[in-house]
């Protein structure tokens, strides 16, 4: 742990230039490192997590970002792919008290094709202990019984239960843990606001294609989050939401996590 902490040491002078107090950043970092350390693949031991001049850091009057999870479970029903690193797979399998092999058989759609891996003796034998990244199934492709909750269940995460709770919440992957602090959402005030959706479901009488005056509703194709608020709307709610320091730390960890994903690798179906 000490090695990891030192390899991700902050540039405190950069924070000071932005008007942040070092103790606040240190506390946020220390709290998050315990969650992220087991999951984060570190490539460069000398790497340093530096503070950039993102829009939400340059806003001196903006101590928090307007997000408060409502537990609606909609972010777990968006059409797309959830990935897990080898360490995340192991952590989730341990949490469920099953083997990695059983975890893959029950919950994984595709796994990284690692082809031939040499053992340490150099004799050319396949090393079955080597694990790669995986892509999870959704409930429409589940090998286990799932709830009947209408068409949306076909794109729901395999781990979303009937109460819209995550079955592996304590061991959920970084992709889930870091939402909505993803690079594409955090790119600007506009991209943040575009992720905001109205609470609840659209009125049944709503005609498809009509404009909703005060915003948009969530849908499985476009996603969105009803726990987020637009920046301008939250300007007067001082103290509510997520501290910008914590949001920044989460964003930077997720960026590094994404860089470790094997984008050019082949994936094969899990039998």
N, C-alpha and C positions, 0 to 999 in steps of 0.2 A: 504493500500500500504506500509506503514511504516513497518508493521509486516512482510510482504513478503520480503522486502528489507533486513531487519535485519536477517531473517532466511536463506537468501542466501548470506550472507556477505562473501567476499573473504578473503583468507589468503594472505595478501599483502606481507608478508615476503617471501612466496613461489615464487611469481612473481619476487621479487627482486633477488632471487637466480638464476632465469632463465634469468636475464638481462633485464626484462621489466620494464618500468617506470610506477609507480603506477597511475599517472594521465591518461595515455592512457587507462589502464584497467578500471579505474573508469568511464571514458567517455563512453567507449564501453558498459559497464554494464548498466549504467544509460539509454543509448539510447535503449538498447534491453529490459530492464525490462518493459518498457511501452507497448511493443508489446506482450511480453510473459505472463505478470502477469495475465491477464484475463483468460488465457487458462491453466495455469500450476497448476495441483493439488498438493498441498503441504501436505505431510503426517507428516513429523517430523519438528516441529517448530525450533528445535535446529540444523537442518541440515546445513552443511556448504559446499559451492561449492569450492573445492580445486583444485589447479593446479597440474596436473600430468606431467609426462615427456614424452609426446607424441613426436613422431618423428618430427613433424612440429614446436614444441616449442623448441626443443633442437638444431634446426638448426639456429645458431646465425646470419647467413647471409641471412636468409629467412624471410623478413618482411611480405610477403603476400603469399597467395595461389592462383594459376593461375585459377581463375574462373570469367567469365563475362557473365551473362545470355544474350543469343541472341534473346530470345523471340520466339524460334522456336516451342514451345509447345510440343515437342516430349516427355518430361518427363511426360506429362499428357496423353500419349497414350500407356504407357507400360502396359502389361497385369499384373494385380495384384489387390490389394484391398486398397482403401483409407478409413481410419477410422477417426471418429470424436468423441471427448469427449462430454459429456452433455453440457458443457459450450460453446464448439465450435458450436454445433448444434444451441443453443440459439442465439449465436452471428450471425451466418449465416442467420437464420430465420429472425432476426431483421433487418439485412442488406437488405434482400429481401422484407421486410415489409409483411411477411406472418407469420402464426402461426407455432409453432413447429409441430403440427399435420399435417398441409398441407406440411411442409418441408419434413417430413418423407414419406408422401404418394407420393410425386413427385420425391424425389431424393434418398431415402434410400432403399437398398435391404434387409438388415437384421438389427435388433436391438437386443440389449442385453436382454435376457430373465430374468427379475428381479423377476419373480414369485410373491409371496405374500409379500407385504410390509406393515408393521403395522403402523397405524397412531399414533400420539403422545399420544392419550388417552388410548392406549393399548386395544382397543375393537376389534381388529382384522380385521378392514376394510381395503380394498385395497386403497393405496394412489396413485392415478393416476398422481400426480404431480412429483413423483420420475422418473427421466430420466436416461437412461443408455447410453452406447457407441453405435455407429451405424457404419455400413459398407455401403458405397455409392454404388449406381447403376453405371454401365457404360452406354455409349450411346446405346449399343446394347440391353439394357433392360429398356430403358427410357419409361416413361409414357407420355412424352410430345414430340412434334415434334422436330426433330433434323436434322441437315444438312446431305446431301448425299455426302460423300467424299471418297467413296471406302471402302475396307475392314478394313482399320485401324480405322475407326470410331467405330467399334464394341468394341474396347478396350479403346476408349478414355474416359476420365473423363466426367461425366455428366455435369460438369460446363464449359467445354471448348467450346468456341463459334466458329463461322465460320472464325474468324480472328486469331485463335489460342491464344485467350486471355481468362483469367479466369473471369467468371461472378461474382465470389465472392472474387476477389483478396484481397480486403481490409479485408475480414473476412475468408481467407483461413485457413485450419487447419495446425497445427504444422508439420504434415508429409510433407506437400508441402512447407511450409515456410522455413523449415530447410534444404532442399535439396540443394546442394549435401553433406552437412556436417553431414552425417549419420555415425554411428559407423562402419558399414561394409566397407564404402568407405574410412573413415579416419583412418583405422587400420594401414596402412603402406603406404610408397611411392608407392609400387607395386599395392596395391588395389586402390589407387587414380588413378594411370596411367591406370589401367584396365577399369576404368569408362569413360575414354576419347574416344570420337569418332570423326571421320572426319566430317567436315561440309557438309551439303547438303545430297542428296540421292545418293545411289550407281549408277554407270553408267548402263544404260539399257542393254548394251552389256556384262556386267559382268556375267560370268558363275558361277552358284551357286557352292560354295565349293572352289573357287579359292582364293588364298591369296592376300590381298591387301598390297602392299609393305610398305606404310607409316602408316598403322593403320587399323582400322575397321570402318564400318558404323553402325549407330543406327539401331536397329530392335525392334519390340514390345515385343519379348520374352526376350532378354538380356538387353534391355535398353541402357543406356549410355548417355553421355552429350557432345554436340559439343561446349559448352561454356567453357569447361574445357581444360586445356593444361597439357601435361606431365611435371613433375617437372623439369627434365633436360632441356627441351626445353624452359622453362620460367625462367631459372636461371639468364639470363642477363636482363630480363625485370623488373628492380627494380621499385617498386612503383605501378605496375599494379596488378590487382586482388583484393582479399579480405584480409584485415589485419588479421594476424594469431590470434590476440587477439579476434577479432569478430567471426572468425570461431570457436575458442575454446568455447566461450560463447554459441554459437548456438548449438554446439555438446553436451555440457553438459546439456543444457536445454532439448534437444531432448532425451537424455538418460533417464532423470528423467521422462519425459512425457511417454516414452515407458514402464517404470516400473509401471506406474499407469494403463496401459491397462489390462483389465481382461482376460488374456490369457486362463484361464481354464473355463471361463464362457460359457454358451450356448447362441447361437444367434438364433432368430426366424425370419422367413420372415415377412415383413411388408405387410399387406393386402392392 
